[in-house]
Amino acid sequence: MSQAYKKIEIVGTSPSSVTDAIQGAIDRAASTVHNLKWFEVDEIRGRIDDGKVAEYQVTLKIGFLIDGSE
């Protein structure tokens, strides 16, 4: 049987690291979307306060298997 996927775009943020921003975004998506299978980092940016990194912002595309296509 063939499989079908849908792709969504979300933004994760973290004050500590890009990795934490990615994981936080995936954790949040997993709480409402089922069958997450892959992600790709589309963009990394951040916010600066007083000359220091204050926040990491990561735009992700997350792919998930559509129910019934297994």
mmCIF file as Biopython writes it, N, C-alpha, C and O atoms, coordinates in Angstrom:
data_model
#
loop_
_atom_site.group_PDB
_atom_site.id
_atom_site.type_symbol
_atom_site.label_atom_id
_atom_site.label_alt_id
_atom_site.label_comp_id
_atom_site.label_asym_id
_atom_site.label_entity_id
_atom_site.label_seq_id
_atom_site.pdbx_PDB_ins_code
_atom_site.Cartn_x
_atom_site.Cartn_y
_atom_site.Cartn_z
_atom_site.occupancy
_atom_site.B_iso_or_equiv
_atom_site.auth_seq_id
_atom_site.auth_asym_id
_atom_site.pdbx_PDB_model_num
ATOM 1   N N  . MET A ? 1  ? 0.849  -1.178 0.000  1.0 0.0 1  A 1 
ATOM 2   C CA . MET A ? 1  ? 0.000  0.000  0.000  1.0 0.0 1  A 1 
ATOM 3   C C  . MET A ? 1  ? 0.895  1.242  0.000  1.0 0.0 1  A 1 
ATOM 4   O O  . MET A ? 1  ? 1.915  1.276  0.688  1.0 0.0 1  A 1 
ATOM 5   N N  . SER A ? 2  ? 0.515  2.244  -0.761 1.0 0.0 2  A 1 
ATOM 6   C CA . SER A ? 2  ? 1.301  3.475  -0.806 1.0 0.0 2  A 1 
ATOM 7   C C  . SER A ? 2  ? 0.998  4.341  0.412  1.0 0.0 2  A 1 
ATOM 8   O O  . SER A ? 2  ? -0.024 4.171  1.076  1.0 0.0 2  A 1 
ATOM 9   N N  . GLN A ? 3  ? 1.897  5.259  0.686  1.0 0.0 3  A 1 
ATOM 10  C CA . GLN A ? 3  ? 1.742  6.147  1.819  1.0 0.0 3  A 1 
ATOM 11  C C  . GLN A ? 3  ? 1.658  7.579  1.331  1.0 0.0 3  A 1 
ATOM 12  O O  . GLN A ? 3  ? 2.205  7.927  0.285  1.0 0.0 3  A 1 
ATOM 13  N N  . ALA A ? 4  ? 0.960  8.411  2.109  1.0 0.0 4  A 1 
ATOM 14  C CA . ALA A ? 4  ? 0.853  9.829  1.783  1.0 0.0 4  A 1 
ATOM 15  C C  . ALA A ? 4  ? 1.224  10.638 3.018  1.0 0.0 4  A 1 
ATOM 16  O O  . ALA A ? 4  ? 0.872  10.285 4.143  1.0 0.0 4  A 1 
ATOM 17  N N  . TYR A ? 5  ? 1.933  11.718 2.785  1.0 0.0 5  A 1 
ATOM 18  C CA . TYR A ? 5  ? 2.395  12.580 3.863  1.0 0.0 5  A 1 
ATOM 19  C C  . TYR A ? 5  ? 1.867  13.991 3.665  1.0 0.0 5  A 1 
ATOM 20  O O  . TYR A ? 5  ? 1.570  14.408 2.546  1.0 0.0 5  A 1 
ATOM 21  N N  . LYS A ? 6  ? 1.757  14.706 4.749  1.0 0.0 6  A 1 
ATOM 22  C CA . LYS A ? 6  ? 1.436  16.131 4.717  1.0 0.0 6  A 1 
ATOM 23  C C  . LYS A ? 6  ? 2.595  16.855 5.382  1.0 0.0 6  A 1 
ATOM 24  O O  . LYS A ? 6  ? 3.242  16.306 6.273  1.0 0.0 6  A 1 
ATOM 25  N N  . LYS A ? 7  ? 2.859  18.078 4.956  1.0 0.0 7  A 1 
ATOM 26  C CA . LYS A ? 7  ? 3.959  18.866 5.504  1.0 0.0 7  A 1 
ATOM 27  C C  . LYS A ? 7  ? 3.401  20.170 6.066  1.0 0.0 7  A 1 
ATOM 28  O O  . LYS A ? 7  ? 2.626  20.869 5.413  1.0 0.0 7  A 1 
ATOM 29  N N  . ILE A ? 8  ? 3.817  20.479 7.300  1.0 0.0 8  A 1 
ATOM 30  C CA . ILE A ? 8  ? 3.426  21.731 7.930  1.0 0.0 8  A 1 
ATOM 31  C C  . ILE A ? 8  ? 4.678  22.545 8.236  1.0 0.0 8  A 1 
ATOM 32  O O  . ILE A ? 8  ? 5.781  22.001 8.290  1.0 0.0 8  A 1 
ATOM 33  N N  . GLU A ? 9  ? 4.508  23.831 8.433  1.0 0.0 9  A 1 
ATOM 34  C CA . GLU A ? 9  ? 5.632  24.703 8.782  1.0 0.0 9  A 1 
ATOM 35  C C  . GLU A ? 9  ? 5.349  25.329 10.136 1.0 0.0 9  A 1 
ATOM 36  O O  . GLU A ? 9  ? 4.276  25.892 10.354 1.0 0.0 9  A 1 
ATOM 37  N N  . ILE A ? 10 ? 6.310  25.231 11.046 1.0 0.0 10 A 1 
ATOM 38  C CA . ILE A ? 10 ? 6.173  25.822 12.375 1.0 0.0 10 A 1 
ATOM 39  C C  . ILE A ? 10 ? 7.475  26.513 12.762 1.0 0.0 10 A 1 
ATOM 40  O O  . ILE A ? 10 ? 8.515  26.274 12.149 1.0 0.0 10 A 1 
ATOM 41  N N  . VAL A ? 11 ? 7.415  27.361 13.770 1.0 0.0 11 A 1 
ATOM 42  C CA . VAL A ? 11 ? 8.594  28.057 14.281 1.0 0.0 11 A 1 
ATOM 43  C C  . VAL A ? 11 ? 8.760  27.696 15.750 1.0 0.0 11 A 1 
ATOM 44  O O  . VAL A ? 11 ? 7.832  27.841 16.545 1.0 0.0 11 A 1 
ATOM 45  N N  . GLY A ? 12 ? 9.959  27.223 16.102 1.0 0.0 12 A 1 
ATOM 46  C CA . GLY A ? 12 ? 10.291 26.942 17.489 1.0 0.0 12 A 1 
ATOM 47  C C  . GLY A ? 12 ? 11.247 28.006 18.003 1.0 0.0 12 A 1 
ATOM 48  O O  . GLY A ? 12 ? 12.052 28.546 17.244 1.0 0.0 12 A 1 
ATOM 49  N N  . THR A ? 13 ? 11.155 28.305 19.294 1.0 0.0 13 A 1 
ATOM 50  C CA . THR A ? 13 ? 12.045 29.292 19.890 1.0 0.0 13 A 1 
ATOM 51  C C  . THR A ? 13 ? 12.649 28.742 21.177 1.0 0.0 13 A 1 
ATOM 52  O O  . THR A ? 13 ? 12.066 27.881 21.836 1.0 0.0 13 A 1 
ATOM 53  N N  . SER A ? 14 ? 13.821 29.253 21.519 1.0 0.0 14 A 1 
ATOM 54  C CA . SER A ? 14 ? 14.473 28.874 22.771 1.0 0.0 14 A 1 
ATOM 55  C C  . SER A ? 14 ? 15.480 29.952 23.149 1.0 0.0 14 A 1 
ATOM 56  O O  . SER A ? 14 ? 16.137 30.519 22.275 1.0 0.0 14 A 1 
ATOM 57  N N  . PRO A ? 15 ? 15.605 30.240 24.432 1.0 0.0 15 A 1 
ATOM 58  C CA . PRO A ? 15 ? 16.636 31.184 24.862 1.0 0.0 15 A 1 
ATOM 59  C C  . PRO A ? 15 ? 18.020 30.543 24.952 1.0 0.0 15 A 1 
ATOM 60  O O  . PRO A ? 15 ? 19.019 31.245 25.105 1.0 0.0 15 A 1 
ATOM 61  N N  . SER A ? 16 ? 18.083 29.201 24.858 1.0 0.0 16 A 1 
ATOM 62  C CA . SER A ? 16 ? 19.365 28.533 25.110 1.0 0.0 16 A 1 
ATOM 63  C C  . SER A ? 16 ? 20.082 27.974 23.887 1.0 0.0 16 A 1 
ATOM 64  O O  . SER A ? 16 ? 21.310 28.038 23.827 1.0 0.0 16 A 1 
ATOM 65  N N  . SER A ? 17 ? 19.343 27.416 22.886 1.0 0.0 17 A 1 
ATOM 66  C CA . SER A ? 17 ? 20.050 26.825 21.742 1.0 0.0 17 A 1 
ATOM 67  C C  . SER A ? 17 ? 19.114 26.533 20.576 1.0 0.0 17 A 1 
ATOM 68  O O  . SER A ? 17 ? 17.894 26.475 20.730 1.0 0.0 17 A 1 
ATOM 69  N N  . VAL A ? 18 ? 19.716 26.351 19.412 1.0 0.0 18 A 1 
ATOM 70  C CA . VAL A ? 18 ? 18.976 25.944 18.221 1.0 0.0 18 A 1 
ATOM 71  C C  . VAL A ? 18 ? 18.377 24.557 18.445 1.0 0.0 18 A 1 
ATOM 72  O O  . VAL A ? 18 ? 17.229 24.306 18.080 1.0 0.0 18 A 1 
ATOM 73  N N  . THR A ? 19 ? 19.154 23.663 19.041 1.0 0.0 19 A 1 
ATOM 74  C CA . THR A ? 19 ? 18.679 22.304 19.305 1.0 0.0 19 A 1 
ATOM 75  C C  . THR A ? 19 ? 17.429 22.325 20.189 1.0 0.0 19 A 1 
ATOM 76  O O  . THR A ? 19 ? 16.471 21.599 19.923 1.0 0.0 19 A 1 
ATOM 77  N N  . ASP A ? 20 ? 17.435 23.138 21.221 1.0 0.0 20 A 1 
ATOM 78  C CA . ASP A ? 20 ? 16.261 23.236 22.094 1.0 0.0 20 A 1 
ATOM 79  C C  . ASP A ? 20 ? 15.065 23.835 21.356 1.0 0.0 20 A 1 
ATOM 80  O O  . ASP A ? 20 ? 13.924 23.446 21.609 1.0 0.0 20 A 1 
ATOM 81  N N  . ALA A ? 21 ? 15.316 24.772 20.453 1.0 0.0 21 A 1 
ATOM 82  C CA . ALA A ? 21 ? 14.226 25.348 19.662 1.0 0.0 21 A 1 
ATOM 83  C C  . ALA A ? 21 ? 13.604 24.290 18.750 1.0 0.0 21 A 1 
ATOM 84  O O  . ALA A ? 21 ? 12.383 24.228 18.606 1.0 0.0 21 A 1 
ATOM 85  N N  . ILE A ? 22 ? 14.447 23.461 18.135 1.0 0.0 22 A 1 
ATOM 86  C CA . ILE A ? 22 ? 13.954 22.380 17.274 1.0 0.0 22 A 1 
ATOM 87  C C  . ILE A ? 22 ? 13.156 21.385 18.101 1.0 0.0 22 A 1 
ATOM 88  O O  . ILE A ? 22 ? 12.027 21.049 17.742 1.0 0.0 22 A 1 
ATOM 89  N N  . GLN A ? 23 ? 13.721 20.912 19.198 1.0 0.0 23 A 1 
ATOM 90  C CA . GLN A ? 23 ? 13.048 19.899 20.015 1.0 0.0 23 A 1 
ATOM 91  C C  . GLN A ? 23 ? 11.745 20.427 20.597 1.0 0.0 23 A 1 
ATOM 92  O O  . GLN A ? 23 ? 10.755 19.698 20.658 1.0 0.0 23 A 1 
ATOM 93  N N  . GLY A ? 24 ? 11.735 21.682 21.025 1.0 0.0 24 A 1 
ATOM 94  C CA . GLY A ? 24 ? 10.513 22.269 21.551 1.0 0.0 24 A 1 
ATOM 95  C C  . GLY A ? 24 ? 9.411  22.343 20.504 1.0 0.0 24 A 1 
ATOM 96  O O  . GLY A ? 24 ? 8.245  22.088 20.804 1.0 0.0 24 A 1 
ATOM 97  N N  . ALA A ? 25 ? 9.778  22.691 19.286 1.0 0.0 25 A 1 
ATOM 98  C CA . ALA A ? 25 ? 8.802  22.758 18.196 1.0 0.0 25 A 1 
ATOM 99  C C  . ALA A ? 25 ? 8.238  21.374 17.891 1.0 0.0 25 A 1 
ATOM 100 O O  . ALA A ? 25 ? 7.033  21.219 17.693 1.0 0.0 25 A 1 
ATOM 101 N N  . ILE A ? 26 ? 9.104  20.376 17.853 1.0 0.0 26 A 1 
ATOM 102 C CA . ILE A ? 26 ? 8.657  19.008 17.585 1.0 0.0 26 A 1 
ATOM 103 C C  . ILE A ? 26 ? 7.777  18.498 18.723 1.0 0.0 26 A 1 
ATOM 104 O O  . ILE A ? 26 ? 6.749  17.868 18.476 1.0 0.0 26 A 1 
ATOM 105 N N  . ASP A ? 27 ? 8.172  18.765 19.964 1.0 0.0 27 A 1 
ATOM 106 C CA . ASP A ? 27 ? 7.358  18.348 21.109 1.0 0.0 27 A 1 
ATOM 107 C C  . ASP A ? 27 ? 5.964  18.956 21.034 1.0 0.0 27 A 1 
ATOM 108 O O  . ASP A ? 27 ? 4.965  18.274 21.263 1.0 0.0 27 A 1 
ATOM 109 N N  . ARG A ? 28 ? 5.907  20.226 20.717 1.0 0.0 28 A 1 
ATOM 110 C CA . ARG A ? 28 ? 4.603  20.916 20.640 1.0 0.0 28 A 1 
ATOM 111 C C  . ARG A ? 28 ? 3.762  20.359 19.502 1.0 0.0 28 A 1 
ATOM 112 O O  . ARG A ? 28 ? 2.567  20.117 19.676 1.0 0.0 28 A 1 
ATOM 113 N N  . ALA A ? 29 ? 4.377  20.154 18.333 1.0 0.0 29 A 1 
ATOM 114 C CA . ALA A ? 29 ? 3.640  19.596 17.197 1.0 0.0 29 A 1 
ATOM 115 C C  . ALA A ? 29 ? 3.122  18.197 17.524 1.0 0.0 29 A 1 
ATOM 116 O O  . ALA A ? 29 ? 1.996  17.853 17.166 1.0 0.0 29 A 1 
ATOM 117 N N  . ALA A ? 30 ? 3.937  17.395 18.201 1.0 0.0 30 A 1 
ATOM 118 C CA . ALA A ? 30 ? 3.549  16.026 18.540 1.0 0.0 30 A 1 
ATOM 119 C C  . ALA A ? 30 ? 2.355  15.975 19.497 1.0 0.0 30 A 1 
ATOM 120 O O  . ALA A ? 30 ? 1.668  14.957 19.579 1.0 0.0 30 A 1 
ATOM 121 N N  . SER A ? 31 ? 2.111  17.065 20.215 1.0 0.0 31 A 1 
ATOM 122 C CA . SER A ? 31 ? 0.974  17.075 21.141 1.0 0.0 31 A 1 
ATOM 123 C C  . SER A ? 31 ? -0.360 17.228 20.416 1.0 0.0 31 A 1 
ATOM 124 O O  . SER A ? 31 ? -1.410 16.948 20.993 1.0 0.0 31 A 1 
ATOM 125 N N  . THR A ? 32 ? -0.332 17.668 19.157 1.0 0.0 32 A 1 
ATOM 126 C CA . THR A ? 32 ? -1.580 17.851 18.409 1.0 0.0 32 A 1 
ATOM 127 C C  . THR A ? 32 ? -1.621 17.121 17.071 1.0 0.0 32 A 1 
ATOM 128 O O  . THR A ? 32 ? -2.700 16.911 16.517 1.0 0.0 32 A 1 
ATOM 129 N N  . VAL A ? 33 ? -0.461 16.733 16.545 1.0 0.0 33 A 1 
ATOM 130 C CA . VAL A ? 33 ? -0.386 16.054 15.245 1.0 0.0 33 A 1 
ATOM 131 C C  . VAL A ? 33 ? 0.222  14.669 15.464 1.0 0.0 33 A 1 
ATOM 132 O O  . VAL A ? 33 ? 1.237  14.535 16.148 1.0 0.0 33 A 1 
ATOM 133 N N  . HIS A ? 34 ? -0.391 13.652 14.891 1.0 0.0 34 A 1 
ATOM 134 C CA . HIS A ? 34 ? 0.094  12.287 15.062 1.0 0.0 34 A 1 
ATOM 135 C C  . HIS A ? 34 ? 0.931  11.838 13.867 1.0 0.0 34 A 1 
ATOM 136 O O  . HIS A ? 34 ? 0.857  12.435 12.792 1.0 0.0 34 A 1 
ATOM 137 N N  . ASN A ? 35 ? 1.707  10.810 14.052 1.0 0.0 35 A 1 
ATOM 138 C CA . ASN A ? 35 ? 2.504  10.169 12.992 1.0 0.0 35 A 1 
ATOM 139 C C  . ASN A ? 35 ? 3.599  11.068 12.429 1.0 0.0 35 A 1 
ATOM 140 O O  . ASN A ? 35 ? 3.878  11.012 11.232 1.0 0.0 35 A 1 
ATOM 141 N N  . LEU A ? 36 ? 4.232  11.903 13.272 1.0 0.0 36 A 1 
ATOM 142 C CA . LEU A ? 36 ? 5.354  12.715 12.799 1.0 0.0 36 A 1 
ATOM 143 C C  . LEU A ? 36 ? 6.463  11.787 12.327 1.0 0.0 36 A 1 
ATOM 144 O O  . LEU A ? 36 ? 6.780  10.809 13.003 1.0 0.0 36 A 1 
ATOM 145 N N  . LYS A ? 37 ? 7.053  12.079 11.181 1.0 0.0 37 A 1 
ATOM 146 C CA . LYS A ? 37 ? 8.060  11.190 10.606 1.0 0.0 37 A 1 
ATOM 147 C C  . LYS A ? 37 ? 9.385  11.868 10.315 1.0 0.0 37 A 1 
ATOM 148 O O  . LYS A ? 37 ? 10.422 11.211 10.405 1.0 0.0 37 A 1 
ATOM 149 N N  . TRP A ? 38 ? 9.405  13.152 9.971  1.0 0.0 38 A 1 
ATOM 150 C CA . TRP A ? 38 ? 10.668 13.815 9.615  1.0 0.0 38 A 1 
ATOM 151 C C  . TRP A ? 38 ? 10.527 15.322 9.772  1.0 0.0 38 A 1 
ATOM 152 O O  . TRP A ? 38 ? 9.423  15.856 9.879  1.0 0.0 38 A 1 
ATOM 153 N N  . PHE A ? 39 ? 11.673 15.989 9.783  1.0 0.0 39 A 1 
ATOM 154 C CA . PHE A ? 39 ? 11.677 17.451 9.797  1.0 0.0 39 A 1 
ATOM 155 C C  . PHE A ? 39 ? 12.844 17.955 8.970  1.0 0.0 39 A 1 
ATOM 156 O O  . PHE A ? 39 ? 13.821 17.242 8.743  1.0 0.0 39 A 1 
ATOM 157 N N  . GLU A ? 40 ? 12.723 19.188 8.528  1.0 0.0 40 A 1 
ATOM 158 C CA . GLU A ? 40 ? 13.834 19.863 7.863  1.0 0.0 40 A 1 
ATOM 159 C C  . GLU A ? 40 ? 13.893 21.286 8.406  1.0 0.0 40 A 1 
ATOM 160 O O  . GLU A ? 40 ? 12.863 21.932 8.598  1.0 0.0 40 A 1 
ATOM 161 N N  . VAL A ? 41 ? 15.092 21.760 8.646  1.0 0.0 41 A 1 
ATOM 162 C CA . VAL A ? 41 ? 15.280 23.131 9.118  1.0 0.0 41 A 1 
ATOM 163 C C  . VAL A ? 41 ? 15.286 24.037 7.897  1.0 0.0 41 A 1 
ATOM 164 O O  . VAL A ? 41 ? 16.128 23.897 7.010  1.0 0.0 41 A 1 
ATOM 165 N N  . ASP A ? 42 ? 14.354 24.949 7.862  1.0 0.0 42 A 1 
ATOM 166 C CA . ASP A ? 42 ? 14.220 25.854 6.726  1.0 0.0 42 A 1 
ATOM 167 C C  . ASP A ? 42 ? 14.975 27.160 6.964  1.0 0.0 42 A 1 
ATOM 168 O O  . ASP A ? 42 ? 15.537 27.733 6.030  1.0 0.0 42 A 1 
ATOM 169 N N  . GLU A ? 43 ? 14.987 27.631 8.212  1.0 0.0 43 A 1 
ATOM 170 C CA . GLU A ? 43 ? 15.603 28.921 8.511  1.0 0.0 43 A 1 
ATOM 171 C C  . GLU A ? 43 ? 16.007 28.975 9.981  1.0 0.0 43 A 1 
ATOM 172 O O  . GLU A ? 43 ? 15.292 28.486 10.855 1.0 0.0 43 A 1 
ATOM 173 N N  . ILE A ? 44 ? 17.153 29.571 10.231 1.0 0.0 44 A 1 
ATOM 174 C CA . ILE A ? 44 ? 17.596 29.831 11.605 1.0 0.0 44 A 1 
ATOM 175 C C  . ILE A ? 44 ? 17.826 31.325 11.730 1.0 0.0 44 A 1 
ATOM 176 O O  . ILE A ? 44 ? 18.501 31.931 10.898 1.0 0.0 44 A 1 
ATOM 177 N N  . ARG A ? 45 ? 17.271 31.908 12.758 1.0 0.0 45 A 1 
ATOM 178 C CA . ARG A ? 45 ? 17.470 33.330 13.034 1.0 0.0 45 A 1 
ATOM 179 C C  . ARG A ? 45 ? 17.405 33.516 14.541 1.0 0.0 45 A 1 
ATOM 180 O O  . ARG A ? 45 ? 17.226 32.550 15.282 1.0 0.0 45 A 1 
ATOM 181 N N  . GLY A ? 46 ? 17.546 34.729 14.986 1.0 0.0 46 A 1 
ATOM 182 C CA . GLY A ? 46 ? 17.506 34.955 16.425 1.0 0.0 46 A 1 
ATOM 183 C C  . GLY A ? 46 ? 17.215 36.401 16.761 1.0 0.0 46 A 1 
ATOM 184 O O  . GLY A ? 46 ? 17.089 37.261 15.889 1.0 0.0 46 A 1 
ATOM 185 N N  . ARG A ? 47 ? 17.116 36.634 18.044 1.0 0.0 47 A 1 
ATOM 186 C CA . ARG A ? 47 ? 16.865 37.969 18.564 1.0 0.0 47 A 1 
ATOM 187 C C  . ARG A ? 47 ? 18.060 38.371 19.421 1.0 0.0 47 A 1 
ATOM 188 O O  . ARG A ? 47 ? 18.618 37.557 20.158 1.0 0.0 47 A 1 
ATOM 189 N N  . ILE A ? 48 ? 18.437 39.629 19.310 1.0 0.0 48 A 1 
ATOM 190 C CA . ILE A ? 48 ? 19.588 40.160 20.044 1.0 0.0 48 A 1 
ATOM 191 C C  . ILE A ? 48 ? 19.105 41.223 21.020 1.0 0.0 48 A 1 
ATOM 192 O O  . ILE A ? 48 ? 18.340 42.114 20.651 1.0 0.0 48 A 1 
ATOM 193 N N  . ASP A ? 49 ? 19.556 41.125 22.263 1.0 0.0 49 A 1 
ATOM 194 C CA . ASP A ? 49 ? 19.296 42.140 23.277 1.0 0.0 49 A 1 
ATOM 195 C C  . ASP A ? 49 ? 20.628 42.564 23.882 1.0 0.0 49 A 1 
ATOM 196 O O  . ASP A ? 49 ? 21.399 41.723 24.342 1.0 0.0 49 A 1 
ATOM 197 N N  . ASP A ? 50 ? 20.895 43.851 23.881 1.0 0.0 50 A 1 
ATOM 198 C CA . ASP A ? 50 ? 22.136 44.392 24.465 1.0 0.0 50 A 1 
ATOM 199 C C  . ASP A ? 50 ? 23.389 43.703 23.929 1.0 0.0 50 A 1 
ATOM 200 O O  . ASP A ? 50 ? 24.326 43.426 24.678 1.0 0.0 50 A 1 
ATOM 201 N N  . GLY A ? 51 ? 23.393 43.431 22.627 1.0 0.0 51 A 1 
ATOM 202 C CA . GLY A ? 51 ? 24.575 42.844 21.985 1.0 0.0 51 A 1 
ATOM 203 C C  . GLY A ? 51 ? 24.776 41.360 22.232 1.0 0.0 51 A 1 
ATOM 204 O O  . GLY A ? 51 ? 25.822 40.817 21.877 1.0 0.0 51 A 1 
ATOM 205 N N  . LYS A ? 52 ? 23.789 40.685 22.837 1.0 0.0 52 A 1 
ATOM 206 C CA . LYS A ? 52 ? 23.903 39.253 23.120 1.0 0.0 52 A 1 
ATOM 207 C C  . LYS A ? 52 ? 22.710 38.500 22.552 1.0 0.0 52 A 1 
ATOM 208 O O  . LYS A ? 52 ? 21.619 39.051 22.410 1.0 0.0 52 A 1 
ATOM 209 N N  . VAL A ? 53 ? 22.936 37.234 22.230 1.0 0.0 53 A 1 
ATOM 210 C CA . VAL A ? 53 ? 21.848 36.396 21.740 1.0 0.0 53 A 1 
ATOM 211 C C  . VAL A ? 53 ? 20.823 36.221 22.857 1.0 0.0 53 A 1 
ATOM 212 O O  . VAL A ? 53 ? 21.151 35.747 23.945 1.0 0.0 53 A 1 
ATOM 213 N N  . ALA A ? 54 ? 19.585 36.607 22.579 1.0 0.0 54 A 1 
ATOM 214 C CA . ALA A ? 54 ? 18.511 36.502 23.571 1.0 0.0 54 A 1 
ATOM 215 C C  . ALA A ? 54 ? 17.578 35.334 23.267 1.0 0.0 54 A 1 
ATOM 216 O O  . ALA A ? 54 ? 16.957 34.772 24.170 1.0 0.0 54 A 1 
ATOM 217 N N  . GLU A ? 55 ? 17.483 34.972 21.982 1.0 0.0 55 A 1 
ATOM 218 C CA . GLU A ? 55 ? 16.554 33.906 21.601 1.0 0.0 55 A 1 
ATOM 219 C C  . GLU A ? 55 ? 16.951 33.342 20.247 1.0 0.0 55 A 1 
ATOM 220 O O  . GLU A ? 55 ? 17.333 34.076 19.336 1.0 0.0 55 A 1 
ATOM 221 N N  . TYR A ? 56 ? 16.853 32.029 20.135 1.0 0.0 56 A 1 
ATOM 222 C CA . TYR A ? 56 ? 17.038 31.342 18.866 1.0 0.0 56 A 1 
ATOM 223 C C  . TYR A ? 56 ? 15.661 31.042 18.299 1.0 0.0 56 A 1 
ATOM 224 O O  . TYR A ? 56 ? 14.760 30.627 19.029 1.0 0.0 56 A 1 
ATOM 225 N N  . GLN A ? 57 ? 15.495 31.251 16.991 1.0 0.0 57 A 1 
ATOM 226 C CA . GLN A ? 57 ? 14.229 31.000 16.312 1.0 0.0 57 A 1 
ATOM 227 C C  . GLN A ? 57 ? 14.518 30.109 15.115 1.0 0.0 57 A 1 
ATOM 228 O O  . GLN A ? 57 ? 15.369 30.433 14.287 1.0 0.0 57 A 1 
ATOM 229 N N  . VAL A ? 58 ? 13.815 28.992 15.023 1.0 0.0 58 A 1 
ATOM 230 C CA . VAL A ? 58 ? 14.062 28.019 13.960 1.0 0.0 58 A 1 
ATOM 231 C C  . VAL A ? 58 ? 12.751 27.710 13.249 1.0 0.0 58 A 1 
ATOM 232 O O  . VAL A ? 58 ? 11.778 27.302 13.882 1.0 0.0 58 A 1 
ATOM 233 N N  . THR A ? 59 ? 12.728 27.903 11.941 1.0 0.0 59 A 1 
ATOM 234 C CA . THR A ? 59 ? 11.564 27.540 11.138 1.0 0.0 59 A 1 
ATOM 235 C C  . THR A ? 59 ? 11.770 26.120 10.637 1.0 0.0 59 A 1 
ATOM 236 O O  . THR A ? 59 ? 12.777 25.813 9.998  1.0 0.0 59 A 1 
ATOM 237 N N  . LEU A ? 60 ? 10.807 25.261 10.933 1.0 0.0 60 A 1 
ATOM 238 C CA . LEU A ? 60 ? 10.876 23.848 10.552 1.0 0.0 60 A 1 
ATOM 239 C C  . LEU A ? 60 ? 9.727  23.481 9.634  1.0 0.0 60 A 1 
ATOM 240 O O  . LEU A ? 60 ? 8.627  24.024 9.737  1.0 0.0 60 A 1 
ATOM 241 N N  . LYS A ? 61 ? 9.998  22.565 8.749  1.0 0.0 61 A 1 
ATOM 242 C CA . LYS A ? 61 ? 8.941  21.879 8.023  1.0 0.0 61 A 1 
ATOM 243 C C  . LYS A ? 61 ? 8.909  20.473 8.603  1.0 0.0 61 A 1 
ATOM 244 O O  . LYS A ? 61 ? 9.933  19.792 8.662  1.0 0.0 61 A 1 
ATOM 245 N N  . ILE A ? 62 ? 7.743  20.050 9.023  1.0 0.0 62 A 1 
ATOM 246 C CA . ILE A ? 62 ? 7.577  18.740 9.638  1.0 0.0 62 A 1 
ATOM 247 C C  . ILE A ? 62 ? 6.626  17.918 8.784  1.0 0.0 62 A 1 
ATOM 248 O O  . ILE A ? 62 ? 5.538  18.374 8.432  1.0 0.0 62 A 1 
ATOM 249 N N  . GLY A ? 63 ? 7.045  16.702 8.455  1.0 0.0 63 A 1 
ATOM 250 C CA . GLY A ? 63 ? 6.228  15.804 7.667  1.0 0.0 63 A 1 
ATOM 251 C C  . GLY A ? 63 ? 5.584  14.747 8.558  1.0 0.0 63 A 1 
ATOM 252 O O  . GLY A ? 63 ? 6.213  14.220 9.476  1.0 0.0 63 A 1 
ATOM 253 N N  . PHE A ? 64 ? 4.320  14.447 8.270  1.0 0.0 64 A 1 
ATOM 254 C CA . PHE A ? 64 ? 3.643  13.404 9.032  1.0 0.0 64 A 1 
ATOM 255 C C  . PHE A ? 64 ? 2.798  12.555 8.095  1.0 0.0 64 A 1 
ATOM 256 O O  . PHE A ? 64 ? 2.291  13.017 7.073  1.0 0.0 64 A 1 
ATOM 257 N N  . LEU A ? 65 ? 2.671  11.304 8.484  1.0 0.0 65 A 1 
ATOM 258 C CA . LEU A ? 65 ? 1.921  10.331 7.706  1.0 0.0 65 A 1 
ATOM 259 C C  . LEU A ? 65 ? 0.438  10.584 7.895  1.0 0.0 65 A 1 
ATOM 260 O O  . LEU A ? 65 ? -0.037 10.687 9.026  1.0 0.0 65 A 1 
ATOM 261 N N  . ILE A ? 66 ? -0.292 10.683 6.805  1.0 0.0 66 A 1 
ATOM 262 C CA . ILE A ? 66 ? -1.735 10.908 6.869  1.0 0.0 66 A 1 
ATOM 263 C C  . ILE A ? 66 ? -2.410 9.618  7.324  1.0 0.0 66 A 1 
ATOM 264 O O  . ILE A ? 66 ? -2.104 8.538  6.819  1.0 0.0 66 A 1 
ATOM 265 N N  . ASP A ? 67 ? -3.331 9.736  8.282  1.0 0.0 67 A 1 
ATOM 266 C CA . ASP A ? 67 ? -4.043 8.564  8.798  1.0 0.0 67 A 1 
ATOM 267 C C  . ASP A ? 67 ? -4.648 7.764  7.657  1.0 0.0 67 A 1 
ATOM 268 O O  . ASP A ? 67 ? -5.205 8.320  6.710  1.0 0.0 67 A 1 
ATOM 269 N N  . GLY A ? 68 ? -4.527 6.447  7.766  1.0 0.0 68 A 1 
ATOM 270 C CA . GLY A ? 68 ? -5.112 5.553  6.776  1.0 0.0 68 A 1 
ATOM 271 C C  . GLY A ? 68 ? -4.226 5.280  5.581  1.0 0.0 68 A 1 
ATOM 272 O O  . GLY A ? 68 ? -4.630 4.548  4.678  1.0 0.0 68 A 1 
ATOM 273 N N  . SER A ? 69 ? -3.014 5.854  5.547  1.0 0.0 69 A 1 
ATOM 274 C CA . SER A ? 69 ? -2.141 5.610  4.395  1.0 0.0 69 A 1 
ATOM 275 C C  . SER A ? 69 ? -1.008 4.648  4.737  1.0 0.0 69 A 1 
ATOM 276 O O  . SER A ? 69 ? -0.010 4.575  4.020  1.0 0.0 69 A 1 
ATOM 277 N N  . GLU A ? 70 ? -1.168 3.909  5.839  1.0 0.0 70 A 1 
ATOM 278 C CA . GLU A ? 70 ? -0.143 2.948  6.222  1.0 0.0 70 A 1 
ATOM 279 C C  . GLU A ? 70 ? -0.378 1.624  5.552  1.0 0.0 70 A 1 
ATOM 280 O O  . GLU A ? 70 ? 0.389  0.683  5.755  1.0 0.0 70 A 1 
#
